[in-house]
Amino acid sequence: MQSEIPRPLQTALVVDDEPQIRRLLRVTLEANGYRVVEAVNGQDGVAEAAQRRPDVVLLDLGLPDLDGLEVLRRIREWSRVPIVILSVRDHEDDKIAALDSGADDYVTKPFNSGELLARLRAALRHGQGPGEEAVIVSGELEVNLAKRQVFKSGTEVRLTPIEYSLFRLLMTSAGKVLTHRQLLTAVWGEKAVGQTHYLRVHIAHLREKLESDPSAPELILTEPAVGYRLVLKN
């Protein structure tokens, strides 16, 4: 009987100056099939990202040499690697700044290991990026991006052009937090950046059409004062 070829490990780069956090992350990640590379400051983090080409980066904001946002921006100049922020900063402005600068997600310390692993899996799926011809399935939903069709339990759901544009953006960024600014700019343009009520109205319409229980959404989740995240189901 031919033995199964082992699946290659995914590499996670941890950029954090706290030894206890790095130790915890190493134990957690290695126990779940990741290869871990560490960097203790921003300069080393950028260098390791360039040299190691990791599959995902876990980045602290409070680094001793560079602010984590600067590290994020430097990596984003040449790489689309999924980047998840791990930080004690829990102010909405910090989260929005990180997400608008290109982070895929933002997890506040102290964190739950199970949730962190789920966020990493979502970031990695987003990094793979479904193609324009892809048919994306999530529970009872099926989305054909090429034909611009959405089905729920086999029945086509009629979305307005704006609803579809918003839903497509969330769907193709599944697992990633998209800020109000990102969504408003992409769908309505720069002049609509402050019009968050546009989002509330159209997200409500999408939930009415797509969620099993719009009052307790499981597909399109709200990140309070930050934005929205779409969660795919198996």
Salt bridges, closest charged atoms under 4 A:
ASP16 OD2 - LYS109 NZ 2.67
GLU18 OE2 - LYS109 NZ 3.45
GLU30 OE2 - ARG26 NH1 2.68
GLU38 OE1 - ARG22 NE 3.06
GLU38 OE2 - ARG26 NE 2.81
GLU48 OE1 - ARG52 NE 3.02
ASP60 OD1 - LYS109 NZ 3.54
ASP67 OD1 - ARG89 NH2 2.96
GLU70 OE2 - ARG74 NE 2.96
ASP93 OD2 - HIS91 ND1 3.78
ASP104 OD1 - ARG76 NH2 2.95
ASP104 OD2 - HIS126 ND1 3.05
ASP105 OD1 - ARG119 NH1 2.91
ASP105 OD2 - ARG229 NH1 3.00
GLU115 OE2 - ARG119 NH2 2.73
GLU132 OE2 - ARG168 NH2 2.16
GLU140 OE2 - LYS152 NZ 3.99
GLU156 OE2 - ARG158 NH1 3.56
GLU163 OE2 - HIS205 ND1 3.58
GLU163 OE1 - LYS209 NZ 2.72
GLU190 OE1 - ARG181 NH2 3.67
GLU218 OE1 - LYS233 NZ 2.85
GLU223 OE2 - ARG229 NH2 2.70
